[in-house]
Amino acid sequence: MNKWDSKRIAFISILIAMSISFVIIGTRIAAISSIPAFKLSLAGLPIKIIGFIFGPIIGFVIGFTTDIISFVFIPTFYYPLYSVALGISGMLPGVFALVYNYFYKILSKSNTLRKLNNEKVFSLYKIKLAISKNNYKQEEKEKEKYEKLLKKIDKIALWENEKKLLNFGLISSSIFLLAILASLIITITFIPQDVIDNSFEGIFKLISHKSIFIVVISLGVGLCICLVVFTRFKMKPENYLTFVPIVVFIICTEFINIPIIAYADYKSLKISFVASAVSSLATSFIKIWFNTVIISFAIRIVMPLITKKTFNGYE
């Protein structure tokens, strides 16, 4: 975001107010919402939107301060790491937006054609150089390369959409999700079974066995990968390019914040760190799917109102 105006400042103010309102209304409707983990989930939705649109620095600062402001209105449990967790919820969306937009620009059709046209000019130079030296063998070799280059340029010029960008989104998000799954399976494997048993109550006891827990987590990640693959071919290309980083940052934010919130729970609520982390992990994919649906629709509505739209992102 290079240019600040009253409209953008107004949108940030509205989203901050929404974040605090979600917490206040949530605690009035259900007392359980005053528990930090639930409170952060409610407040995090608008904060993630702010970070994705306005960048990681603004996202972190607003997330951090919003948690402190919400504590003033709802003075329940507090520990500084809760504010850090909400700050991270605003920062990571901005980081992933910047990273994906950077690669989108590099891999875009226009940038690819520009590079190939530069190669074409250089290839013509090498052909002329070979002719001037009467090097017929080198001349034929360079002409063959030149013809292949022309065919490649013509092929890319006929692209109806940004294939490179779409494939990059699909492959990068799938690799990221598989890496997340592998790290989760390794982590769960090292957690003692009795600790997992003590972390679940009620209906969640059904998944308390370590093997079943791993299967459930694997299904959650697998469904996210299926979603990314399915939308690659069903969603409009420009919408898909925005959707992919949303899925990635939501999942990354959720799993990075789990140990942070668990430690804060341990310090403020005197809850076992591992028990808090395991119980949060069990419900993580419910929050991930809910966040994905809400944030995807919200960003599609908000971004065109405050930014200049381009095919592969927003300026």
CYANA upper distance limits for C-alpha pairs under 8 A (distance plus 0.5 A):
  1 MET  CA     54 PHE  CA      6.57
  1 MET  CA     55 GLY  CA      7.74
  1 MET  CA    315 GLU  CA      7.36
  4 TRP  CA      8 ARG  CA      6.96
  4 TRP  CA      9 ILE  CA      7.81
  5 ASP  CA      9 ILE  CA      6.93
  6 SER  CA     10 ALA  CA      6.45
  7 LYS  CA     11 PHE  CA      6.79
  7 LYS  CA    306 ILE  CA      7.49
  8 ARG  CA     12 ILE  CA      6.84
  8 ARG  CA    306 ILE  CA      6.72
  9 ILE  CA     13 SER  CA      6.74
 10 ALA  CA     14 ILE  CA      6.66
 11 PHE  CA     15 LEU  CA      6.69
 12 ILE  CA     16 ILE  CA      6.65
 12 ILE  CA     50 ILE  CA      7.16
 13 SER  CA     17 ALA  CA      6.66
 14 ILE  CA     18 MET  CA      6.62
 15 LEU  CA     19 SER  CA      6.65
 15 LEU  CA     46 PRO  CA      5.89
 15 LEU  CA     47 ILE  CA      7.68
 15 LEU  CA     50 ILE  CA      7.71
 16 ILE  CA     20 ILE  CA      6.89
 16 ILE  CA     46 PRO  CA      7.42
 16 ILE  CA     47 ILE  CA      7.67
 16 ILE  CA     62 ILE  CA      8.13
 16 ILE  CA     66 THR  CA      7.35
 17 ALA  CA     21 SER  CA      6.47
 18 MET  CA     22 PHE  CA      6.52
 18 MET  CA     46 PRO  CA      7.26
 19 SER  CA     23 VAL  CA      7.16
 19 SER  CA     42 LEU  CA      7.60
 19 SER  CA     43 ALA  CA      4.99
 19 SER  CA     44 GLY  CA      7.48
 19 SER  CA     45 LEU  CA      7.66
 19 SER  CA     46 PRO  CA      6.08
 19 SER  CA     47 ILE  CA      7.44
 19 SER  CA     66 THR  CA      8.10
 20 ILE  CA     24 ILE  CA      6.82
 20 ILE  CA     43 ALA  CA      6.85
 20 ILE  CA     66 THR  CA      7.52
 20 ILE  CA     69 ILE  CA      8.15
 20 ILE  CA     70 SER  CA      6.04
 21 SER  CA     25 ILE  CA      6.40
 22 PHE  CA     26 GLY  CA      6.22
 22 PHE  CA     42 LEU  CA      6.31
 22 PHE  CA     43 ALA  CA      6.68
 23 VAL  CA     27 THR  CA      6.65
 23 VAL  CA     33 SER  CA      7.86
 23 VAL  CA     34 SER  CA      8.31
 23 VAL  CA     39 LYS  CA      6.38
 23 VAL  CA     42 LEU  CA      6.45
 23 VAL  CA     43 ALA  CA      6.49
 23 VAL  CA     70 SER  CA      7.61
 24 ILE  CA     28 ARG  CA      6.87
 24 ILE  CA     70 SER  CA      8.27
 24 ILE  CA     73 PHE  CA      7.87
 24 ILE  CA     74 ILE  CA      7.33
 25 ILE  CA     29 ILE  CA      6.71
 26 GLY  CA     30 ALA  CA      6.44
 26 GLY  CA     31 ALA  CA      8.22
 26 GLY  CA     33 SER  CA      6.18
 26 GLY  CA     34 SER  CA      8.37
 26 GLY  CA     39 LYS  CA      8.42
 26 GLY  CA     42 LEU  CA      8.07
 27 THR  CA     31 ALA  CA      5.53
 27 THR  CA     32 ILE  CA      7.44
 27 THR  CA     33 SER  CA      5.36
 27 THR  CA     34 SER  CA      5.91
 31 ALA  CA     35 ILE  CA      8.49
 32 ILE  CA     38 PHE  CA      7.77
 33 SER  CA     38 PHE  CA      5.57
 33 SER  CA     39 LYS  CA      5.85
 34 SER  CA     38 PHE  CA      7.36
 34 SER  CA     39 LYS  CA      6.24
 34 SER  CA     74 ILE  CA      8.16
 34 SER  CA     76 THR  CA      7.05
 34 SER  CA     77 PHE  CA      8.39
 35 ILE  CA     39 LYS  CA      6.54
 35 ILE  CA     76 THR  CA      8.28
 35 ILE  CA     77 PHE  CA      7.74
 36 PRO  CA     40 LEU  CA      6.44
 36 PRO  CA     77 PHE  CA      7.25
 36 PRO  CA     78 TYR  CA      8.22
 36 PRO  CA     82 TYR  CA      7.78
 36 PRO  CA    265 ASP  CA      8.38
 37 ALA  CA     41 SER  CA      6.90
 37 ALA  CA    261 ILE  CA      7.43
 38 PHE  CA     42 LEU  CA      6.90
 39 LYS  CA     43 ALA  CA      6.70
 40 LEU  CA     44 GLY  CA      6.09
 40 LEU  CA     67 ASP  CA      8.42
 40 LEU  CA     82 TYR  CA      8.20
 40 LEU  CA     86 LEU  CA      6.98
 41 SER  CA     45 LEU  CA      7.49
 41 SER  CA    287 LYS  CA      8.27
 43 ALA  CA     47 ILE  CA      7.36
 43 ALA  CA     67 ASP  CA      8.33
 43 ALA  CA     86 LEU  CA      8.39
 44 GLY  CA     48 LYS  CA      6.49
 44 GLY  CA     63 GLY  CA      8.25
 44 GLY  CA     86 LEU  CA      6.87
 44 GLY  CA     89 SER  CA      6.80
 44 GLY  CA     90 GLY  CA      8.15
 45 LEU  CA     49 ILE  CA      7.13
 45 LEU  CA    291 ASN  CA      7.38
 45 LEU  CA    294 ILE  CA      8.49
 45 LEU  CA    295 ILE  CA      7.42
 46 PRO  CA     50 ILE  CA      6.77
 47 ILE  CA     51 GLY  CA      6.77
 47 ILE  CA     59 GLY  CA      7.08
 47 ILE  CA     62 ILE  CA      7.78
 47 ILE  CA     63 GLY  CA      6.29
 47 ILE  CA     86 LEU  CA      8.20
 47 ILE  CA     89 SER  CA      7.20
 47 ILE  CA     90 GLY  CA      5.66
 48 LYS  CA     52 PHE  CA      6.61
 48 LYS  CA     59 GLY  CA      7.71
 48 LYS  CA     89 SER  CA      6.19
 48 LYS  CA     90 GLY  CA      5.21
 48 LYS  CA     91 MET  CA      8.27
 48 LYS  CA     93 PRO  CA      6.53
 48 LYS  CA    295 ILE  CA      8.42
 49 ILE  CA     53 ILE  CA      6.71
 49 ILE  CA     90 GLY  CA      8.07
 49 ILE  CA     93 PRO  CA      8.15
 49 ILE  CA    295 ILE  CA      7.23
 49 ILE  CA    298 ALA  CA      8.28
 49 ILE  CA    299 ILE  CA      7.11
 50 ILE  CA     54 PHE  CA      6.14
 50 ILE  CA     55 GLY  CA      7.99
 50 ILE  CA     58 ILE  CA      8.19
 50 ILE  CA     59 GLY  CA      6.25
 50 ILE  CA     90 GLY  CA      7.15
 51 GLY  CA     55 GLY  CA      5.48
 51 GLY  CA     56 PRO  CA      5.93
 51 GLY  CA     57 ILE  CA      8.31
 51 GLY  CA     58 ILE  CA      7.03
 51 GLY  CA     59 GLY  CA      4.39
 51 GLY  CA     60 PHE  CA      7.77
 51 GLY  CA     89 SER  CA      8.31
 51 GLY  CA     90 GLY  CA      4.96
 51 GLY  CA     91 MET  CA      6.13
 51 GLY  CA     92 LEU  CA      7.77
 51 GLY  CA     93 PRO  CA      5.83
 51 GLY  CA     94 GLY  CA      5.15
 52 PHE  CA     56 PRO  CA      7.94
 52 PHE  CA     59 GLY  CA      8.14
 52 PHE  CA     90 GLY  CA      7.96
 52 PHE  CA     92 LEU  CA      8.48
 52 PHE  CA     93 PRO  CA      5.06
 52 PHE  CA     94 GLY  CA      4.85
 52 PHE  CA     95 VAL  CA      8.33
 52 PHE  CA     96 PHE  CA      8.31
 52 PHE  CA     97 ALA  CA      6.43
 53 ILE  CA     94 GLY  CA      7.38
 53 ILE  CA     97 ALA  CA      8.40
 53 ILE  CA    303 MET  CA      7.49
 54 PHE  CA     58 ILE  CA      6.89
 54 PHE  CA     59 GLY  CA      7.40
 54 PHE  CA     94 GLY  CA      7.43
 55 GLY  CA     59 GLY  CA      6.53
 55 GLY  CA     91 MET  CA      7.66
 55 GLY  CA     93 PRO  CA      8.14
 55 GLY  CA     94 GLY  CA      4.70
 55 GLY  CA     95 VAL  CA      7.45
 55 GLY  CA     97 ALA  CA      8.19
 55 GLY  CA     98 LEU  CA      8.10
 56 PRO  CA     60 PHE  CA      6.51
 56 PRO  CA     90 GLY  CA      7.01
 56 PRO  CA     91 MET  CA      4.48
 56 PRO  CA     92 LEU  CA      6.84
 56 PRO  CA     93 PRO  CA      7.36
 56 PRO  CA     94 GLY  CA      4.58
 56 PRO  CA     95 VAL  CA      6.00
 57 ILE  CA     61 VAL  CA      6.74
 57 ILE  CA     91 MET  CA      6.77
 57 ILE  CA     94 GLY  CA      8.31
 58 ILE  CA     62 ILE  CA      6.47
 58 ILE  CA     90 GLY  CA      8.21
 58 ILE  CA     91 MET  CA      8.02
 59 GLY  CA     63 GLY  CA      6.42
 59 GLY  CA     87 GLY  CA      7.18
 59 GLY  CA     88 ILE  CA      8.39
 59 GLY  CA     89 SER  CA      8.15
 59 GLY  CA     90 GLY  CA      4.44
 59 GLY  CA     91 MET  CA      5.33
 59 GLY  CA     93 PRO  CA      8.50
 59 GLY  CA     94 GLY  CA      7.38
 60 PHE  CA     64 PHE  CA      6.48
 60 PHE  CA     86 LEU  CA      8.02
 60 PHE  CA     87 GLY  CA      4.49
 60 PHE  CA     88 ILE  CA      6.32
 60 PHE  CA     89 SER  CA      7.78
 60 PHE  CA     90 GLY  CA      5.39
 60 PHE  CA     91 MET  CA      5.09
 61 VAL  CA     65 THR  CA      6.67
 61 VAL  CA     87 GLY  CA      6.78
 61 VAL  CA     90 GLY  CA      8.49
 62 ILE  CA     66 THR  CA      6.28
 62 ILE  CA     87 GLY  CA      7.42
 62 ILE  CA     90 GLY  CA      7.89
 63 GLY  CA     67 ASP  CA      6.96
 63 GLY  CA     83 SER  CA      7.62
 63 GLY  CA     84 VAL  CA      8.44
 63 GLY  CA     86 LEU  CA      5.46
 63 GLY  CA     87 GLY  CA      4.59
 63 GLY  CA     88 ILE  CA      7.88
 63 GLY  CA     89 SER  CA      7.45
 63 GLY  CA     90 GLY  CA      6.06
 64 PHE  CA     68 ILE  CA      7.36
 64 PHE  CA     83 SER  CA      5.18
 64 PHE  CA     84 VAL  CA      6.34
 64 PHE  CA     85 ALA  CA      8.28
 64 PHE  CA     86 LEU  CA      6.28
 64 PHE  CA     87 GLY  CA      4.89
 65 THR  CA     69 ILE  CA      6.71
 65 THR  CA     83 SER  CA      7.73
 65 THR  CA     87 GLY  CA      8.48
 66 THR  CA     70 SER  CA      6.52
 66 THR  CA     83 SER  CA      8.45
 67 ASP  CA     71 PHE  CA      6.73
 67 ASP  CA     82 TYR  CA      7.94
 67 ASP  CA     83 SER  CA      5.84
 67 ASP  CA     86 LEU  CA      7.28
 68 ILE  CA     72 VAL  CA      7.11
 68 ILE  CA     83 SER  CA      7.27
 69 ILE  CA     73 PHE  CA      7.32
 70 SER  CA     74 ILE  CA      6.45
 70 SER  CA     75 PRO  CA      8.39
 71 PHE  CA     75 PRO  CA      5.27
 71 PHE  CA     76 THR  CA      7.43
 71 PHE  CA     78 TYR  CA      7.88
 77 PHE  CA    268 SER  CA      7.27
 77 PHE  CA    269 LEU  CA      8.10
 78 TYR  CA     82 TYR  CA      7.50
 78 TYR  CA    268 SER  CA      7.24
 79 TYR  CA     83 SER  CA      7.98
 79 TYR  CA    264 ALA  CA      6.56
 79 TYR  CA    267 LYS  CA      8.06
 79 TYR  CA    268 SER  CA      6.72
 80 PRO  CA     84 VAL  CA      6.99
 80 PRO  CA    264 ALA  CA      8.29
 81 LEU  CA     85 ALA  CA      6.51
 81 LEU  CA    260 ILE  CA      7.05
 81 LEU  CA    261 ILE  CA      7.38
 81 LEU  CA    264 ALA  CA      6.26
 82 TYR  CA     86 LEU  CA      6.90
 82 TYR  CA    260 ILE  CA      8.16
 82 TYR  CA    261 ILE  CA      6.72
 82 TYR  CA    264 ALA  CA      6.98
 83 SER  CA     87 GLY  CA      6.57
 84 VAL  CA     88 ILE  CA      6.63
 85 ALA  CA     89 SER  CA      6.78
 85 ALA  CA    257 ASN  CA      6.21
 85 ALA  CA    260 ILE  CA      7.05
 85 ALA  CA    261 ILE  CA      7.29
 86 LEU  CA     90 GLY  CA      7.08
 87 GLY  CA     91 MET  CA      6.65
 88 ILE  CA     92 LEU  CA      6.37
 88 ILE  CA    253 THR  CA      7.58
 88 ILE  CA    257 ASN  CA      8.13
 89 SER  CA     93 PRO  CA      7.59
 89 SER  CA    253 THR  CA      6.38
 89 SER  CA    257 ASN  CA      8.49
 90 GLY  CA     94 GLY  CA      7.49
 91 MET  CA     95 VAL  CA      6.85
 92 LEU  CA     96 PHE  CA      6.67
 92 LEU  CA    249 PHE  CA      6.72
 92 LEU  CA    252 CYS  CA      8.34
 92 LEU  CA    253 THR  CA      7.02
 93 PRO  CA     97 ALA  CA      6.56
 93 PRO  CA    245 PRO  CA      8.35
 93 PRO  CA    246 ILE  CA      7.73
 93 PRO  CA    249 PHE  CA      5.81
 93 PRO  CA    250 ILE  CA      8.03
 94 GLY  CA     98 LEU  CA      6.71
 95 VAL  CA     99 VAL  CA      6.72
 96 PHE  CA    100 TYR  CA      6.47
 96 PHE  CA    245 PRO  CA      6.59
 96 PHE  CA    248 VAL  CA      8.25
 96 PHE  CA    249 PHE  CA      6.77
 97 ALA  CA    101 ASN  CA      6.49
 97 ALA  CA    245 PRO  CA      6.86
 98 LEU  CA    102 TYR  CA      6.56
 99 VAL  CA    103 PHE  CA      6.97
100 TYR  CA    104 TYR  CA      6.45
100 TYR  CA    245 PRO  CA      7.26
101 ASN  CA    105 LYS  CA      6.67
101 ASN  CA    312 ASN  CA      7.74
101 ASN  CA    313 GLY  CA      6.93
102 TYR  CA    106 ILE  CA      6.96
103 PHE  CA    107 LEU  CA      6.47
104 TYR  CA    108 SER  CA      6.14
104 TYR  CA    165 LEU  CA      6.34
104 TYR  CA    312 ASN  CA      6.71
105 LYS  CA    111 ASN  CA      7.53
105 LYS  CA    312 ASN  CA      7.91
106 ILE  CA    111 ASN  CA      6.72
106 ILE  CA    112 THR  CA      8.08
107 LEU  CA    111 ASN  CA      7.08
107 LEU  CA    112 THR  CA      6.84
107 LEU  CA    164 LYS  CA      6.62
107 LEU  CA    165 LEU  CA      6.57
108 SER  CA    112 THR  CA      6.63
108 SER  CA    162 GLU  CA      6.97
108 SER  CA    164 LYS  CA      7.44
108 SER  CA    165 LEU  CA      6.87
108 SER  CA    312 ASN  CA      8.23
109 LYS  CA    113 LEU  CA      6.63
109 LYS  CA    156 ILE  CA      7.73
109 LYS  CA    157 ALA  CA      8.32
109 LYS  CA    162 GLU  CA      6.50
109 LYS  CA    164 LYS  CA      8.12
110 SER  CA    114 ARG  CA      6.65
111 ASN  CA    115 LYS  CA      6.81
112 THR  CA    116 LEU  CA      6.76
113 LEU  CA    117 ASN  CA      6.51
113 LEU  CA    153 ILE  CA      7.06
113 LEU  CA    156 ILE  CA      7.86
113 LEU  CA    157 ALA  CA      7.99
114 ARG  CA    118 ASN  CA      6.81
115 LYS  CA    119 GLU  CA      6.83
116 LEU  CA    120 LYS  CA      6.61
116 LEU  CA    149 LEU  CA      7.90
116 LEU  CA    153 ILE  CA      7.23
117 ASN  CA    121 VAL  CA      6.85
117 ASN  CA    153 ILE  CA      8.28
118 ASN  CA    122 PHE  CA      6.88
119 GLU  CA    123 SER  CA      6.46
120 LYS  CA    124 LEU  CA      6.72
120 LYS  CA    146 TYR  CA      7.26
120 LYS  CA    149 LEU  CA      7.36
120 LYS  CA    150 LEU  CA      8.12
121 VAL  CA    125 TYR  CA      6.88
122 PHE  CA    126 LYS  CA      6.89
123 SER  CA    127 ILE  CA      6.85
123 SER  CA    142 GLU  CA      7.37
123 SER  CA    145 LYS  CA      8.25
123 SER  CA    146 TYR  CA      6.64
124 LEU  CA    128 LYS  CA      6.79
124 LEU  CA    146 TYR  CA      7.87
125 TYR  CA    129 LEU  CA      6.63
126 LYS  CA    130 ALA  CA      6.64
126 LYS  CA    142 GLU  CA      7.37
127 ILE  CA    131 ILE  CA      6.78
127 ILE  CA    138 GLN  CA      8.42
127 ILE  CA    139 GLU  CA      6.00
127 ILE  CA    142 GLU  CA      6.21
127 ILE  CA    143 LYS  CA      7.08
128 LYS  CA    132 SER  CA      6.66
129 LEU  CA    133 LYS  CA      6.89
130 ALA  CA    134 ASN  CA      6.66
130 ALA  CA    135 ASN  CA      5.66
130 ALA  CA    136 TYR  CA      7.51
130 ALA  CA    138 GLN  CA      6.53
130 ALA  CA    139 GLU  CA      5.65
131 ILE  CA    135 ASN  CA      6.62
131 ILE  CA    136 TYR  CA      7.43
131 ILE  CA    139 GLU  CA      6.78
135 ASN  CA    139 GLU  CA      6.61
136 TYR  CA    140 GLU  CA      6.69
137 LYS  CA    141 LYS  CA      6.83
138 GLN  CA    142 GLU  CA      6.63
139 GLU  CA    143 LYS  CA      6.60
140 GLU  CA    144 GLU  CA      6.65
141 LYS  CA    145 LYS  CA      6.97
142 GLU  CA    146 TYR  CA      6.58
143 LYS  CA    147 GLU  CA      6.69
144 GLU  CA    148 LYS  CA      6.93
145 LYS  CA    149 LEU  CA      6.68
146 TYR  CA    150 LEU  CA      6.75
147 GLU  CA    151 LYS  CA      6.84
148 LYS  CA    152 LYS  CA      6.73
149 LEU  CA    153 ILE  CA      6.72
150 LEU  CA    154 ASP  CA      6.67
151 LYS  CA    155 LYS  CA      6.60
152 LYS  CA    156 ILE  CA      6.74
153 ILE  CA    157 ALA  CA      6.52
154 ASP  CA    158 LEU  CA      6.93
155 LYS  CA    159 TRP  CA      7.45
159 TRP  CA    163 LYS  CA      7.84
161 ASN  CA    237 PRO  CA      7.45
162 GLU  CA    166 LEU  CA      6.79
162 GLU  CA    237 PRO  CA      7.99
163 LYS  CA    167 ASN  CA      6.52
164 LYS  CA    168 PHE  CA      6.46
165 LEU  CA    169 GLY  CA      6.65
165 LEU  CA    241 LEU  CA      7.90
166 LEU  CA    170 LEU  CA      6.77
166 LEU  CA    232 ARG  CA      7.46
166 LEU  CA    237 PRO  CA      7.48
166 LEU  CA    240 TYR  CA      7.93
166 LEU  CA    241 LEU  CA      7.17
167 ASN  CA    171 ILE  CA      6.47
168 PHE  CA    172 SER  CA      6.24
169 GLY  CA    173 SER  CA      6.46
169 GLY  CA    241 LEU  CA      7.27
169 GLY  CA    244 VAL  CA      6.54
169 GLY  CA    245 PRO  CA      8.40
170 LEU  CA    174 SER  CA      6.60
170 LEU  CA    228 VAL  CA      7.00
170 LEU  CA    229 VAL  CA      7.01
170 LEU  CA    232 ARG  CA      7.33
170 LEU  CA    244 VAL  CA      8.02
171 ILE  CA    175 ILE  CA      6.62
172 SER  CA    176 PHE  CA      6.60
173 SER  CA    177 LEU  CA      6.60
173 SER  CA    225 ILE  CA      8.38
173 SER  CA    228 VAL  CA      8.10
173 SER  CA    244 VAL  CA      7.34
173 SER  CA    245 PRO  CA      8.30
173 SER  CA    248 VAL  CA      6.84
174 SER  CA    178 LEU  CA      6.66
174 SER  CA    225 ILE  CA      6.42
174 SER  CA    228 VAL  CA      8.09
175 ILE  CA    179 ALA  CA      6.65
176 PHE  CA    180 ILE  CA      6.77
176 PHE  CA    248 VAL  CA      8.09
177 LEU  CA    181 LEU  CA      6.68
177 LEU  CA    221 VAL  CA      7.13
177 LEU  CA    224 CYS  CA      8.39
177 LEU  CA    225 ILE  CA      7.46
177 LEU  CA    248 VAL  CA      8.19
178 LEU  CA    182 ALA  CA      6.67
178 LEU  CA    221 VAL  CA      8.16
179 ALA  CA    183 SER  CA      6.76
180 ILE  CA    184 LEU  CA      6.67
181 LEU  CA    185 ILE  CA      6.66
181 LEU  CA    217 ILE  CA      8.20
181 LEU  CA    218 SER  CA      7.09
181 LEU  CA    221 VAL  CA      7.00
182 ALA  CA    186 ILE  CA      6.75
183 SER  CA    187 THR  CA      6.61
184 LEU  CA    188 ILE  CA      6.57
185 ILE  CA    189 THR  CA      6.55
185 ILE  CA    214 ILE  CA      6.77
186 ILE  CA    190 PHE  CA      7.19
187 THR  CA    191 ILE  CA      7.28
188 ILE  CA    210 LYS  CA      7.84
188 ILE  CA    214 ILE  CA      7.72
189 THR  CA    210 LYS  CA      7.96
191 ILE  CA    195 VAL  CA      7.47
191 ILE  CA    196 ILE  CA      7.67
192 PRO  CA    196 ILE  CA      7.20
193 GLN  CA    197 ASP  CA      6.71
193 GLN  CA    209 HIS  CA      7.60
193 GLN  CA    210 LYS  CA      6.88
194 ASP  CA    198 ASN  CA      6.73
195 VAL  CA    199 SER  CA      6.79
195 VAL  CA    274 VAL  CA      7.87
195 VAL  CA    275 ALA  CA      7.15
196 ILE  CA    200 PHE  CA      7.40
196 ILE  CA    208 SER  CA      6.50
196 ILE  CA    209 HIS  CA      7.97
196 ILE  CA    210 LYS  CA      7.81
196 ILE  CA    275 ALA  CA      7.45
196 ILE  CA    278 VAL  CA      7.32
197 ASP  CA    205 LYS  CA      7.77
197 ASP  CA    208 SER  CA      5.84
197 ASP  CA    209 HIS  CA      7.66
198 ASN  CA    275 ALA  CA      7.57
199 SER  CA    275 ALA  CA      5.15
199 SER  CA    276 SER  CA      7.64
199 SER  CA    278 VAL  CA      6.93
199 SER  CA    279 SER  CA      6.35
200 PHE  CA    204 PHE  CA      6.00
200 PHE  CA    205 LYS  CA      5.87
200 PHE  CA    208 SER  CA      6.94
200 PHE  CA    279 SER  CA      7.00
201 GLU  CA    205 LYS  CA      6.05
204 PHE  CA    208 SER  CA      7.23
207 ILE  CA    212 ILE  CA      5.94
207 ILE  CA    213 PHE  CA      5.67
207 ILE  CA    216 VAL  CA      8.12
208 SER  CA    212 ILE  CA      7.56
208 SER  CA    213 PHE  CA      6.67
209 HIS  CA    213 PHE  CA      6.54
210 LYS  CA    214 ILE  CA      6.69
211 SER  CA    215 VAL  CA      6.78
212 ILE  CA    216 VAL  CA      6.67
213 PHE  CA    217 ILE  CA      6.76
213 PHE  CA    282 ALA  CA      8.36
214 ILE  CA    218 SER  CA      6.51
215 VAL  CA    219 LEU  CA      6.61
216 VAL  CA    220 GLY  CA      6.75
217 ILE  CA    221 VAL  CA      6.86
217 ILE  CA    282 ALA  CA      8.16
218 SER  CA    222 GLY  CA      6.40
219 LEU  CA    223 LEU  CA      6.50
220 GLY  CA    224 CYS  CA      7.01
220 GLY  CA    285 PHE  CA      6.54
221 VAL  CA    225 ILE  CA      6.84
222 GLY  CA    226 CYS  CA      6.67
223 LEU  CA    227 LEU  CA      6.59
224 CYS  CA    228 VAL  CA      6.84
225 ILE  CA    229 VAL  CA      6.73
226 CYS  CA    230 PHE  CA      6.40
227 LEU  CA    231 THR  CA      6.52
228 VAL  CA    232 ARG  CA      6.68
228 VAL  CA    244 VAL  CA      7.50
229 VAL  CA    233 PHE  CA      7.69
230 PHE  CA    234 LYS  CA      6.78
231 THR  CA    235 MET  CA      5.44
231 THR  CA    240 TYR  CA      7.36
232 ARG  CA    237 PRO  CA      8.12
232 ARG  CA    240 TYR  CA      6.97
235 MET  CA    239 ASN  CA      7.05
235 MET  CA    240 TYR  CA      6.35
236 LYS  CA    240 TYR  CA      6.60
237 PRO  CA    241 LEU  CA      6.80
238 GLU  CA    242 THR  CA      7.31
238 GLU  CA    311 PHE  CA      6.07
238 GLU  CA    312 ASN  CA      6.70
238 GLU  CA    313 GLY  CA      8.17
239 ASN  CA    243 PHE  CA      6.58
240 TYR  CA    244 VAL  CA      6.61
241 LEU  CA    245 PRO  CA      7.97
241 LEU  CA    312 ASN  CA      6.93
241 LEU  CA    313 GLY  CA      7.84
242 THR  CA    246 ILE  CA      7.27
242 THR  CA    312 ASN  CA      8.40
242 THR  CA    313 GLY  CA      7.34
243 PHE  CA    247 VAL  CA      6.95
243 PHE  CA    296 SER  CA      7.01
244 VAL  CA    248 VAL  CA      6.86
245 PRO  CA    249 PHE  CA      6.45
246 ILE  CA    250 ILE  CA      6.58
246 ILE  CA    292 THR  CA      7.47
246 ILE  CA    295 ILE  CA      8.22
246 ILE  CA    296 SER  CA      7.51
247 VAL  CA    251 ILE  CA      6.85
247 VAL  CA    292 THR  CA      6.68
248 VAL  CA    252 CYS  CA      6.60
249 PHE  CA    253 THR  CA      6.28
250 ILE  CA    254 GLU  CA      6.61
250 ILE  CA    288 ILE  CA      6.84
250 ILE  CA    291 ASN  CA      7.58
250 ILE  CA    292 THR  CA      7.48
251 ILE  CA    255 PHE  CA      6.89
251 ILE  CA    288 ILE  CA      6.83
252 CYS  CA    256 ILE  CA      6.56
253 THR  CA    257 ASN  CA      6.50
254 GLU  CA    258 ILE  CA      6.87
254 GLU  CA    284 SER  CA      7.42
254 GLU  CA    288 ILE  CA      7.81
255 PHE  CA    259 PRO  CA      8.17
255 PHE  CA    281 LEU  CA      8.29
255 PHE  CA    284 SER  CA      8.46
256 ILE  CA    260 ILE  CA      7.70
257 ASN  CA    261 ILE  CA      6.41
258 ILE  CA    262 ALA  CA      6.48
258 ILE  CA    277 ALA  CA      6.29
258 ILE  CA    280 SER  CA      7.07
258 ILE  CA    281 LEU  CA      7.71
259 PRO  CA    263 TYR  CA      6.57
259 PRO  CA    273 PHE  CA      8.39
259 PRO  CA    277 ALA  CA      6.50
260 ILE  CA    264 ALA  CA      6.82
261 ILE  CA    265 ASP  CA      6.52
261 ILE  CA    277 ALA  CA      8.39
262 ALA  CA    266 TYR  CA      6.68
262 ALA  CA    272 SER  CA      8.47
262 ALA  CA    273 PHE  CA      5.71
262 ALA  CA    274 VAL  CA      7.83
262 ALA  CA    276 SER  CA      5.69
262 ALA  CA    277 ALA  CA      5.74
263 TYR  CA    267 LYS  CA      6.81
263 TYR  CA    273 PHE  CA      6.09
264 ALA  CA    268 SER  CA      6.48
264 ALA  CA    269 LEU  CA      8.35
265 ASP  CA    269 LEU  CA      5.52
265 ASP  CA    270 LYS  CA      6.92
265 ASP  CA    271 ILE  CA      6.33
265 ASP  CA    272 SER  CA      8.38
265 ASP  CA    273 PHE  CA      7.65
265 ASP  CA    276 SER  CA      7.71
266 TYR  CA    270 LYS  CA      5.02
266 TYR  CA    271 ILE  CA      5.08
266 TYR  CA    272 SER  CA      6.16
266 TYR  CA    273 PHE  CA      5.86
266 TYR  CA    276 SER  CA      8.41
267 LYS  CA    271 ILE  CA      8.19
271 ILE  CA    275 ALA  CA      7.87
271 ILE  CA    276 SER  CA      7.14
272 SER  CA    276 SER  CA      6.56
273 PHE  CA    277 ALA  CA      6.71
274 VAL  CA    278 VAL  CA      6.52
275 ALA  CA    279 SER  CA      6.62
276 SER  CA    280 SER  CA      6.66
277 ALA  CA    281 LEU  CA      6.59
278 VAL  CA    282 ALA  CA      6.74
279 SER  CA    283 THR  CA      7.24
280 SER  CA    284 SER  CA      6.39
281 LEU  CA    285 PHE  CA      8.34
283 THR  CA    287 LYS  CA      7.26
284 SER  CA    288 ILE  CA      6.62
285 PHE  CA    289 TRP  CA      6.54
286 ILE  CA    290 PHE  CA      6.71
287 LYS  CA    291 ASN  CA      6.40
288 ILE  CA    292 THR  CA      6.52
289 TRP  CA    293 VAL  CA      6.81
290 PHE  CA    294 ILE  CA      6.78
291 ASN  CA    295 ILE  CA      6.21
292 THR  CA    296 SER  CA      6.31
293 VAL  CA    297 PHE  CA      6.92
294 ILE  CA    298 ALA  CA      6.58
295 ILE  CA    299 ILE  CA      6.38
296 SER  CA    300 ARG  CA      6.77
297 PHE  CA    301 ILE  CA      6.93
298 ALA  CA    302 VAL  CA      6.56
299 ILE  CA    303 MET  CA      6.05
300 ARG  CA    304 PRO  CA      7.56
301 ILE  CA    305 LEU  CA      7.76
302 VAL  CA    306 ILE  CA      7.37
303 MET  CA    307 THR  CA      6.23
303 MET  CA    314 TYR  CA      8.22
304 PRO  CA    308 LYS  CA      7.20
304 PRO  CA    309 LYS  CA      6.83
307 THR  CA    314 TYR  CA      6.60
307 THR  CA    315 GLU  CA      6.42
308 LYS  CA    314 TYR  CA      6.13
308 LYS  CA    315 GLU  CA      5.69
309 LYS  CA    313 GLY  CA      7.03
309 LYS  CA    314 TYR  CA      5.29
309 LYS  CA    315 GLU  CA      7.08
310 THR  CA    314 TYR  CA      6.01
310 THR  CA    315 GLU  CA      7.76
